[in-house]
Amino acid sequence: MKLTSEHAFARSRIFLGFAFLFVCLGLAACSVGGGTGSGNISSATPARGAPAGGTVKVALLLPLTGNVNAQQVAKAMKQAGELALFDFDKPNVQLIPKDTRGTPDGARRAADEAVKEGAELIIGPLFANEVTAVAPVAQAARVPVLAFSSDRTVAGNGVYLLSFVAGSDVPRMVSYAAANGKKRFAALFPQNDYGRIVEQTFNRAVQANGGQVVLTKTFPPEANGMLASVKELAPLAKKGSAPQVDAIFVPAGGDTLPSLAPLFPYYEMDTQAVKMIGLSGWDYVGVGKEASLQGGWFPATDSKGWQDFTRRYSETYGDTPPRLASLSYDAVSLAISLSGNPPERRFASSELMRASGFNGVDGLFRLRPDGTAERGFAIMEVRATGNQTIDPAPASFGTAVAAQY
């Protein structure tokens, strides 16, 4: 089982400069750990004392054995979850680690053991096929699941995904572009599952914002294969001619964008007259070296939360955490924040899906009825000297209607 295939979107940027989650905002919200008001997962002081109903057991399902790469990530995620317990000092919350072995059968057994031991919430597992195996066990016991898979098809019916699913940042990018006069779009999508999901989300977002998709092309991962796609798109933004589109959407990442970007000037595209826009995959070191991308826009989360988390993790464990570790930290922090609720509604869907959302390592988010997470993104502009925030992430969801994608 390849960790890379399941979490390619997550690592390509999961948004390579951030981290995630919880703290309830606004009058009806609570800080991570109980209490009213707002705050950050890394700095909020949770309420002390025993939660209603005594000890709260929370299971953490991870592939602690099996695939070597998965083991390394799982170890870090386990440590991150334990760090949340240390940070928020809630002795009556008991974390129960369970080894899924990285297989559906292992995950099913781990979930069954956790339920029998009294777990009120299951955090994990990591892979989509594991989540599918765990779901029936959890549903039968009426135990919600906060999973780490980036495959939206496994979400729903009590299963919530804390990961950044493909396309979740598209509505923010398109709505910002449209609000700034960009109504006619062209797009280049990678020829893979991620590209197909993003294309569908993009088309819906453009329509929702009163825009028009003039032309779309797909490109293979090989540099030579990209030539034909860019060549066919180039006339829409040819230097010396009036541009036929306002923006060109390129949802690529650090693995393909360095090969793709030089083709724009090669085919004489005027990337200053037409706005280049992307997604969080643009958030990598060196993106500003590509002259054709300078001035381009992309959505991202604030990196400060991730930097703070990384520092505390490194001070505790003497190592740098992998990007996915913040998911585990925030999931455990969420459990702690809700642990003081009465048992009958401690992890109820109404608590997990509160409209005001949560704000943690990677900023603002809220869980949606379909089991995915809606997140608050900033808009960044690519510059040669470093990316610059041009529209900050929202401070709260307020009464906004959840974005549809």
N, C-alpha and C positions, 0 to 999 in steps of 0.2 A: 504494500500500500504506500503510495507516494504522498508524503506531506505536501510536496510542491504542487501537485495537481489540485488537491482539495483546497489549498490556501494560496493559490497563485495570486488571486485578486488581493487577498489580505496582505501578503507580503509585498507585492509590487508597489504597495504604497499604504497599505492599510494605514495607509496614508502615511507614508513614510516620514513622519515627523510628528506623529501623535500617539494618542492612547485613549482610553475611554472611561467614562460613566459617572456614577451616581451621586446625586444630591437633589432632593426635591426643591423646586423653586416656587416662590410666590406665597400667598397667604395660605393656600390649601396644601402646600408642599412641606417637606421636611428635609433636614440635612441628613447626610448619610450617617446613620447611626441613631437616628431618633430625634427629637427636637424640632422646633419650628424655625422657619426662616430659610435662608439660602447659605450656600457655602460650597467648598470643593472637597472632593474625596480626599485630597492630599492634605487638607488643612482643617476640615471641620472637626469639631469635638463632639463625638456622639454621646447620647445620654448614658449615664452609668446605671448600674443596678440590674436586678434580675428581670428578664422579659416576662410578660404575662404567661403563666403556664409553666414556668421553670425552664429547664434546659431545652434549647432549640438545636436539633440535629440537622446538619446540612451536609449532603454527600457531594464529593468532588470526584467525578469520573474522568480518568485520564489514562492514556496508553503508557503506563509506567514501565512496561516490558514489551518486547516485540521489536518493531522497526527501530533501528538505532537513532535515526534522525528524529523520529517521533518521540522516542524516549527522552532525548535531550530537551526538546520543547516541553514535554510533559513535566519533567523535573522542575524546570523553571516556572511553569504555571502553578505547580504545587507550592513551590516556595513563595510565589507571588501571593497566592491565597493565604498562606500562613502569615505573610507580612501584613496583610490587611487585618488579621486577628491581632497581631502585635500592635499595629498602629492605633486601632480603635479600642483595644483592651476591653473586650466584652467576654468575660470568662464563661458566661452561661451559653454562649454560642459554641457548639462543638462541631468541628470540621471532621468529616469522615472520608478520608481518601480511599478510593477504590480503583483497582487496576483493571482496565478494559482489555488489555493486551492488544489493543488496536484492531480488534475484530468485532463483528456483530454479536457473535455468541458470547464473547468475553464481556461486552458492554451490557448485554441482556442479563447475564449472571450478576454483574456488578450492581445493576439497578435493582434487581430482585433482592440481593443482600441488603442494599441500602434501605429499601422500603421495609424489610423485615426488622431492621435495626432501628426503625422509627424516624428515618429522615423525612423532614417536612418539605424539603426543597432539594432538587438534584441540579448541581452545576456541572456542565459538560454533557455529553462527551465531545470529542474533538472532530471526528469525521462524520460525514453525512450518513454512511451506512450504519454507523454506530447509533446515531440519533434515531434512525428509523427503527432499530432494534429495541431501543430503550423506551420509545414513546408508548407502546401498548402497556408495558409494565407500569409506567408512571401514571398513565391515564386511568388504569384500573384502580390504582391506589389514590387517585385524585391528588397527585403530587406534581406540581409544576416543574418544568425543566428549563434551565437557562443554558443553552448549548452554544458551542463555539464554531460550528460549521458555517461556511459561507454559502451553502446551497439553500436557497430560499424554498425549494420544493419540500423540505423536511419540516418547515415551520407550520405553526398553527395547532389548534386543539390542545392547548396547554404547553406547547413547545415554543419557546422564544429564542431567537438568535441574537446574541450580543455582538456578533461580528458585523463587519461592513459588507453587506451583500452587494453583488454586482449591480450597478445602476443606481444605488441609493444616493449618490451625489449629483446625478444628472439633473433633477428638477431645480436644484439650487443654481447650477451653472446656467441653464437655459433661461430661468426666470430673471436672473441678473442681466444676462445678455439682452433679453427682450426689453427689460426696463431701461436699458441704455441704447435703445434704437436699433438693435440687431433683430431683424425680422425674417430675413431670407438667409437660409443656411445651406451649406454643403457639408458633407461629412465623409471621413475615411474610417472604416471600422476594421479591426483585425478579424481574420477568418478563423474564429474559434467560438466556443460557447459563450465566453465573456462578451465578445463582440456582438453576437446575436442578441443577447439579453440587453446590452446597452443600446443597440439600435432600436429595439422595440420601445424601450423606455424613452429614448430621445425623441422618437416620432410622436409619442403621446404628449411629451412635455412641450414640444414645439407647437403642436395643435392647441394645447391648453393655454398657451401664451399668445395665441393669435398669429403665429408665425407660419412660415412655409419652408418645407424641405425641398430644395431645388434639385439636388443631385446627391446620391450616395454611392460610394464605391467601397469595396473591401480589398484588403491586402494580406498576403501571406507573410509569415515571419521572416522569410529569407529576403535579404536586401535586394537581390536581382528581381525578385517577384514583385517588389513594391513599385518598380519603375512604371509599369503599364498603368497602374491605378492612379498614380500621381499625374502622369501625363494626360489622362482623360479628364482629370479634375482641373488641371492648370488653366485652360481657357477661361474659366469663370473668374479668375483673378489675375489675368495677364497684365504685366507691366505695360503702360502706355495705352491701355484700353480702360473704358469705364467698367468697374467691377460689377458682375452680375449677381453677387451675393454680398451679404453684410459680414458674414462670419463663416469660418471653416472649422468644423468640430473634429478633433483628432484624439480619440480616447485611447492613446497608447501610453506606454510606460518606459522606464529606463532601459528595458531590454530591447525595445524596437525603435523608440523615438530618435536616438542618436543616428540611426541609419536612415530614418524617414525624413527628418528635418532638412538635411542638405539637399534633398531632391526638390524642395520648393523653389529655392533660388536657381537650381539647375534648369528647371522648366520655366524660369522667368516669371514666377508668381510674385505678385506685390503683396507681401505679408504685412505691410504697413497700411495699405489702403483697405485691406480686408482683415478683420480681427481674427486671430487664431485663438481658439479656445480648446480646452481639454478637460481632463478629470484629475483626480488625486494622484494618478500615476505620473503626472508631471512633477510631482514634488520629490525630486531627487537632486543630489549634488551634481552640479554641472549643467543643469538644464539651461541656464542663462548664457552658456557659451555658444549656443545655437542662435545666430543672429536672426534667423527666420522666426524664432519663437519669442524673441524679445518684444515686450509689450502685450504678449498673450495673457489670457486669463485662465485660471483654474480654481476649483474649490479645494479647501483643505481645512483641517482643524488646527487649533493653536498648539504649537509644539511645546509650550512651557510646561503643561501638565505632564507630558511624557518625559521631559528633561528632569523634572522634580522627582518623578517616580523612579527613573533610572538611577539617579543619585542615591536615593534611599535604599533601593534594591542592592546597588553595588556596595554601599557601606555595610549592609547587613550580610551579604553572601559573598562579597569579593569577586563578583563577576558581573558582566553586562547582560541584562535580560534580553531575550528575543522579543520581537515586536508583539507577539501574541500574549505575552505574560500579563500585559495590562488588562486583558479581558478577564483573566482569572482574579486578579486583584479587585477589579470593579464588581465582579459578580459576588464575591464574598462580602465586599463592602455593602452591596445592595442587600444581601441577606441580613447583615448586621443592622442596617438602617431600618429594616422592617421587623426585626426580631422582637421589638417591644410591643407590637400589636397584639390584641387578644388572639388566642389560638385559632378561633373560627374564621378570622379574616387576615391572619398574619401574612400569608403569601397569596391572597385572593387575587383574581385577575384585575379587580378594581384597584388594588394597591399597585400591582405591577404595571398597569397601564394608565396610571394617573396622568391627566392631560398636561399638567405642568412639567412633567418629565423629570429627568435627573441630570446632574452635571458632574462629571468626574475627570479622570485623567485626560480623556480626549474631548472633553467639552459636553455640550448639551445634547441630550437624546431622550427619546421616549419610545416605549414599546407599543406597537400597533396591534390591532385585533388580528391581523394576518400572521402575527408572530415575528415580524421583522422589526428593526429599529429605525426610526426616523431620527436623523441627526442634524445638528446645527453646524453649518460650515461657514467659514470665512471665504472671501474671494481674494485670491492672490494674483499679482501681476508679475510676470517674468521680467527680471532685469539682469543686466550683465554683472552687477555688483551684488546680486542676491535678491531673492523673491521678496516682494513688498505686499503687505496687506492693504487692499484698497477698499474693502467693505468687510467690517468685522463680523464674526459669528454672532448670532442673536444671543442676547443675555437671557432670554426666556422665550418659551413658546407662547406664553400669554393665552389668548383665546383663539389662536390661529387654528385653522382646520388642517389636519394632517395632510401632507403632500401625498398625492397619488402617483405611483410609478409602477 
